[in-house]
Amino acid sequence: MSPKQWKPEDVSRLAHGFWASATLHAAVGTGVAARLAKKGPATAEALASELGLDPRATRMLVIAMHALELAVKQGEAYALAPGLETLLDPDAPRSLNNMVMHMADLMPVWSHLAESVRSGKPVEMPEKKDSNGEPAGRAHFYRAMRDIARQQATGTAARLGLASGQSLLDLAGGPGVYGLTFADETPGLSATVFDLPGAKPYFQEEAALHPRGGEVRFIAGDYQKNDLGGPYDVVWLSQVLHGEGPQECRELIAKAASVLKPGGALWVQEFVVDTEEPKHPWPALFSLNMLVNTEEGQGYTAADICGFMENAGLTGCSYEGPTREGSPASLVKGRMP
Ligand SMILES: C[S@@+](CC[C@H](N)C(=O)[O-])C[C@H]1O[C@@H](n2cnc3c(N)ncnc32)[C@H](O)[C@@H]1O
């Protein structure tokens, strides 16, 4: 494929692309999106009055939402554009509100990307707490993981070949959407989610929505220090490696391998970086997200991940392609001999 021929307007669109992102963040963060999703069309004045916002600024926001096709105009009232009534309803099963708010939380850090490229270090930000005393952004983070996983998890159990009678560890499973969905889709599967104690409330919140939620076990622990239980037939390690440096990845994969039964499978889901012919910009951008946010995290190639697996004694490592068609997340599989 020949390289893209850039025009001035292309550069301009990319340079100010964050204005559109910030408009979406504000639509969700102010409650405008949720209000329109739940109660239907409203004028800017009505939105400002119901949500306690500045009337002039709210009018500017909804005009921008209209210009970005996030909203449609009905007389003087604004409604969410088709599809967004459920995607931006915070209580809808496929809601993306928390993912949007997590992205909004990341904006200040990303504005210092150039500094991280100079120093190789993450961006330092003052520590903040939410109103409930939790580290700021934690609720958005775990619920964003949930929102993203809910878009991906359905149907993946079959892809993994999970079967009744097997045991599965969803390692660093966060809110546990994958382990819970795999259990729902595989009667007779015994599923365990392992994550830090701070993830437990978000797991419990999610488990309450799943038919087999009460049967899925949550082990609270640190994967670098604590026992993972087992042995298991399958370990599912989704979106975890990118948060760690190569040595920690080697150790984590070795630990995951150590709790596999002979013949068991380790499935890694990651935003696998393709340095030669990237099909999607997301994995490379996600790698930069790890640069600004973590000490040593980064995106890994399929060869890197297979290297970690081979180092752990796993065999037959294979890149299995995107988790779902068009998804930037992909699967890599290895087997315990
Ligand atoms: C990006 S999230 C992925 C969550 C989930 N696997 C998914 O795909 O939606 C990374 C997870 O790793 C967990 N984690 C990070 N460090 C950990 C540690 N030392 N021990 C256990 N879990 C850890 C985080 O709490 C978080 O749930």
The ligand as an ORCA input file, in Angstrom:
! r2SCAN-3c Opt
* xyz 0 1
  C      -6.393     -3.274     31.993
  S      -7.100     -4.137     33.312
  C      -7.729     -5.579     32.505
  C      -8.879     -6.183     33.259
  C      -9.491     -7.429     32.583
  N      -8.550     -8.513     32.490
  C     -10.044     -7.089     31.231
  O      -9.499     -7.489     30.198
  O     -11.051     -6.372     31.186
  C      -5.694     -4.756     34.194
  C      -6.062     -5.478     35.453
  O      -4.872     -5.928     36.088
  C      -5.076     -5.830     37.476
  N      -3.783     -5.847     38.150
  C      -2.762     -4.966     37.974
  N      -1.722     -5.299     38.769
  C      -2.106     -6.406     39.458
  C      -1.461     -7.225     40.435
  N      -0.217     -6.952     40.843
  N      -2.141     -8.292     40.907
  C      -3.405     -8.566     40.478
  N      -4.057     -7.839     39.542
  C      -3.412     -6.754     39.050
  C      -5.826     -4.509     37.614
  O      -6.460     -4.399     38.876
  C      -6.801     -4.600     36.444
  O      -7.992     -5.232     36.806
*
